[in-house]
Amino acid sequence: MMNRKKSLVHVLNHYPRIFNMLPLQKKFLSLYARIIMSKIYHVIVISTLLLLFLSCSPTQQIGKVFTNTEAYQQFGAVIYSSEVPREKVIELLNKTEKTIMFGLVNKIAIILDNNRKLLYPAKAEYTDTDVFTAYNISSVKELLSKSNSQSVVIEQRREVLSVSLSNYTLETGWKCPPNCPEN
């Protein structure tokens, strides 16, 4: 005859004298052991954790302002860049809703609205597969409020595209595609 391993529930139910407990403790421990051992418990716990994770998702704030030193430390050196007049960026912020996208295609700064429609320059060429970095309008306005510099610099770093103004850099935007913000 084969010696089978016995579960905690089996031991608690068939050998209650092993444990020196009050009768009420035995009932609660037995019930608790049954719940833990059941598969339904695991499904409930995983579902609850998933719902909590989804409900605690980050806010829709896209972009964070860093000092140039912090940006260099976290995202690396600037490989190449292109400048856009500050007043032009302010004007373009009024032509889009919620987000604005920046990109460098063939080292030329291109700015799109939240629907990937061209805002700047007037006749730039780009494809649907070109990756742009999206930021909330509020994040760009925060960057603009940090300095009176007349040039906004679109910077290509090793793996990220950032937007800088004087001593501050806007980063942690969404790459679009694949993570294009909803309209």
C-alpha positions in Angstrom: 0.0 0.0 0.0 1.3 3.4 -1.0 1.9 6.1 1.7 0.0 9.2 0.6 0.9 12.7 1.7 -1.8 14.1 3.8 -3.0 17.7 3.5 -3.2 20.1 6.3 -7.0 20.0 6.1 -7.0 16.2 6.4 -4.6 16.2 9.4 -6.7 18.9 11.2 -10.0 17.0 10.6 -8.8 13.5 11.4 -6.2 14.1 14.1 -7.5 17.0 16.2 -5.6 15.8 19.3 -2.3 16.6 17.7 -3.0 20.3 18.4 -3.6 21.5 21.9 -6.3 24.1 21.2 -9.6 25.2 22.4 -12.6 23.8 20.5 -13.4 27.2 19.0 -9.8 27.6 17.8 -10.1 24.1 16.1 -13.1 25.2 14.2 -11.6 28.4 13.0 -8.3 26.9 12.1 -10.1 24.0 10.2 -12.2 26.5 8.4 -9.2 28.8 7.6 -7.2 25.8 6.4 -10.1 24.8 4.1 -10.4 28.3 2.6 -6.6 28.6 2.0 -6.5 25.2 0.4 -9.4 25.9 -2.0 -8.8 27.2 -5.5 -11.6 29.7 -5.2 -9.7 31.5 -2.5 -6.7 31.9 -4.9 -8.9 33.2 -7.7 -10.6 35.7 -5.4 -7.3 37.0 -4.0 -5.7 37.3 -7.5 -8.9 39.0 -8.8 -8.9 41.5 -5.9 -5.3 42.3 -6.4 -5.8 42.8 -10.1 -8.7 45.1 -9.5 -6.8 47.1 -6.9 -3.8 47.4 -9.3 -6.1 48.7 -12.1 -7.9 51.1 -9.9 -4.6 52.5 -8.6 -3.2 53.0 -12.0 -1.2 56.2 -12.4 -2.9 59.4 -13.3 -3.1 60.5 -16.8 -0.2 63.0 -16.3 2.2 62.3 -19.1 5.6 63.8 -18.6 7.7 65.0 -15.8 10.1 68.0 -15.5 13.6 67.3 -14.5 16.7 69.5 -14.1 19.2 69.0 -16.9 21.6 67.3 -14.5 18.9 64.8 -13.4 17.9 64.2 -17.1 21.5 63.5 -18.0 22.0 61.1 -15.1 18.7 59.2 -15.9 18.4 59.3 -19.7 22.0 59.9 -20.9 23.6 62.5 -23.1 21.9 64.4 -26.0 22.9 62.9 -29.3 21.4 65.6 -31.5 18.7 68.2 -31.1 16.6 70.8 -32.9 15.2 74.1 -31.7 11.7 75.5 -32.0 10.8 79.0 -31.0 9.1 79.2 -27.6 6.2 81.4 -28.9 5.5 78.8 -31.6 5.2 76.0 -29.0 2.8 78.2 -26.9 0.8 78.8 -30.1 0.7 75.1 -30.9 -0.5 74.2 -27.4 -3.7 76.1 -28.1 -4.3 74.0 -31.3 -4.4 70.6 -29.6 -6.4 68.9 -26.8 -4.9 67.2 -23.8 -1.6 66.1 -25.4 1.0 67.3 -27.9 3.6 65.0 -29.6 7.2 65.8 -30.3 9.5 64.0 -32.7 12.7 64.2 -34.6 12.5 62.8 -38.1 15.7 63.0 -40.2 16.9 65.4 -37.4 14.0 67.8 -38.1 11.7 68.7 -35.2 8.1 67.8 -35.9 5.2 68.5 -33.6 1.8 66.7 -33.8 -1.5 67.2 -32.1 -3.3 64.5 -30.0 -4.6 62.9 -33.2 -1.1 62.7 -34.8 -2.0 65.5 -37.2 0.9 67.8 -38.2 1.1 71.1 -36.4 4.7 72.1 -37.1 6.5 72.7 -39.5 3.9 73.4 -42.2 5.1 70.8 -44.7 7.0 68.1 -42.8 7.0 64.5 -44.0 6.5 61.7 -41.5 4.9 58.2 -41.6 2.4 56.5 -39.4 5.2 54.3 -38.1 7.4 57.2 -37.0 7.6 57.3 -33.2 6.7 60.5 -31.5 6.7 61.3 -27.7 3.5 62.5 -26.3 3.2 64.8 -23.3 0.2 66.4 -21.5 -0.3 70.0 -22.4 -0.1 70.8 -18.6 3.4 69.2 -18.5 4.6 71.3 -21.4 3.2 74.4 -19.8 4.9 73.5 -16.5 8.2 73.3 -18.4 7.5 76.7 -20.1 6.8 78.3 -16.7 10.3 77.3 -15.4 12.3 79.6 -17.7 12.0 82.6 -20.1 14.3 81.1 -22.6 13.2 81.8 -26.2 14.1 78.4 -27.6 12.5 75.0 -26.8 15.0 72.2 -27.7 13.8 68.8 -28.9 16.5 66.4 -27.9 17.2 62.9 -29.1 19.0 60.9 -26.4 20.1 57.3 -26.7 16.7 55.7 -26.0 14.4 58.7 -25.3 13.3 62.0 -26.8 13.1 64.9 -24.4 12.0 68.5 -24.6 14.3 71.1 -22.8 14.1 74.7 -22.0 17.1 76.4 -20.4 18.0 74.3 -17.3 15.0 72.0 -17.3 14.0 68.9 -19.3 10.6 67.3 -19.9 10.8 63.5 -20.0 8.8 60.3 -19.3 6.4 60.8 -22.1 4.5 58.1 -24.0 6.0 56.7 -27.2 3.3 56.8 -29.9 3.1 54.3 -31.4 2.5 52.0 -29.5 1.2 53.9 -26.5 -0.7 56.7 -28.2 -2.9 58.7 -25.8 -6.7 58.4 -26.2 -8.4 61.4 -27.8 
